[in-house]
Amino acid sequence: MTTDATASDATASDTTASDTTAFDATDPDATNVGAAPAPAAARLRVLAEARRPDPGSADPDLAGPPPPLPGFAASGFNPLVADTADRCLRAHHGAPPAPGRTALLLASAGGDRATARAIDQSAEPGRRPAPLLFFQSNPNAVLGHIAARWGLTGPVVAISPAHAVPGQVPADALDLAALLLADGDADQVLVIAAEPGDDGPGEAAGHAVAVLVTG
């Protein structure tokens, strides 16, 4: 399913340094791509990258869950997306706002399961549903949060790829990013691939990787 939107405000964390590099379709590990991208996606240039957890970082904070995200509750998924996106944008732009037209693209096969569970529980007899949960159940809520903080003016898209490997950007997402750039809808695309942690109490923080790409 693909959805579009705009919207609200975001959070910050530390930066991840990155060089401008090109995708190598023969080396998935170098670009965090689970499968070889289509020819158009293979020509994308990576301007910056960030991930959580980040085993290659000397910062111990990047080994655990992200800080809480104001305005979002009951789930670590939205803080994970916002923190990873923020660090990727900071790696290239420094402080907000970001110049030019940047599109936002979130790819997640698992989605925000914790919020879905919280909504189900709040709807049980004798309990009062929390309106905030319905707001954040839409993946565009956190994307709007990021867009508002960074002044991003490109399209906002959320997709559920058929196949996803935690910590890797699905080829479907890169193909769509290439299409947005080729159509002239954006000058850059921030692609975020996020997968939730394990279900149940004490849910793991999950995995997220963000890449800022251009044609």
C-alpha positions, -999 to +999 in steps of 0.1 A: +000+000+000+013+035-008+001+067+009+009+104+007+008+132+032+025+162+049+029+176+084+040+182+120+075+185+139+105+163+147+134+153+170+172+153+168+201+131+177+238+130+168+252+129+133+266+102+111+293+113+086+290+102+050+306+107+016+288+111-017+290+076-032+272+057-060+252+025-056+271-007-066+245-032-077+271-060-073+279-052-037+247-052-015+266-049+017+282-016+007+248+001+001+226-019+026+205-031-003+190-065+001+187-072-036+203-058-067+184-026-076+170-019-110+192+000-135+177+034-126+181+028-088+217+016-094+226+051-107+215+068-074+242+086-054+242+083-017+247+116+000+244+105+036+234+074+057+225+066+093+213+035+110+201+022+144+215+000+159+249+009+144+275-017+153+301+003+134+297+034+156+318+042+186+288+059+202+272+035+227+239+053+224+235+040+189+235+004+201+202+008+220+167+023+214+163+059+203+152+087+227+115+092+232+097+113+205+073+139+219+038+135+208+041+097+202+034+070+228+032+033+234+057+023+206+094+026+198+087+024+160+081+062+154+110+073+176+132+048+156+121+063+123+124+099+134+158+095+150+174+076+121+160+102+096+172+131+117+207+118+120+209+111+082+198+146+073+221+162+099+250+142+084+245+160+050+228+193+059+239+200+095+211+218+113+175+222+098+160+233+075+171+213+045+174+233+013+159+222-020+131+197-025+135+165-005+110+137-007+104+113+022+099+076+016+093+051+044+095+014+037+084-011+063+070-046+059+062-051+096+049-016+104+041-002+138+029-034+155+032-019+190+007+009+182-017-016+166-016-037+198-021-006+220-052+004+199-066-031+202-061-031+239-076+004+244-108-007+225-115-035+250-147-032+271-142-009+300-112+009+285-111+043+269-094+046+235-066+070+233-070+095+204-032+099+201-028+062+192-051+066+162-031+096+150+002+078+152-011+046+136-009+063+102+028+060+091+025+095+076+022+110+111+059+105+119+069+114+083+050+147+086+068+152+119+101+149+101+090+170+072+079+199+094+111+200+114+133+200+083+111+220+060+110+192+035+087+201+005+088+170-016+063+141-017+057+120+014+053+083+007+049+051+028+051+017+013+050-019+025+075-039+005+069-076-002+103-085+012+124-067+038+155-075+057+161-055+089+189-031+084+187-031+046+169-008+022+145-029+000+151-027-037+114-016-041+121+015-021+152+024-042+132+019-074+105+043-062+131+068-051+146+067-086+112+073-101+105+103-079+138+118-090+133+110-127+099+125-127+112+158-112+092+155-081+122+160-059+159+168-060+168+144-032+149+115-015+153+104+021+146+067+021+140+051+055+137+014+059+124+004+094+113-029+109+099-033+144+114-055+170+100-086+185+063-087+196+052-089+232+064-072+264+099-058+264+098-055+226+132-049+210+138-015+195+139-028+159+162-018+131+162+012+108+185+026+081+181+059+063+199+069+031+197+104+014+199+098-023+200+119-055+202+111-092 
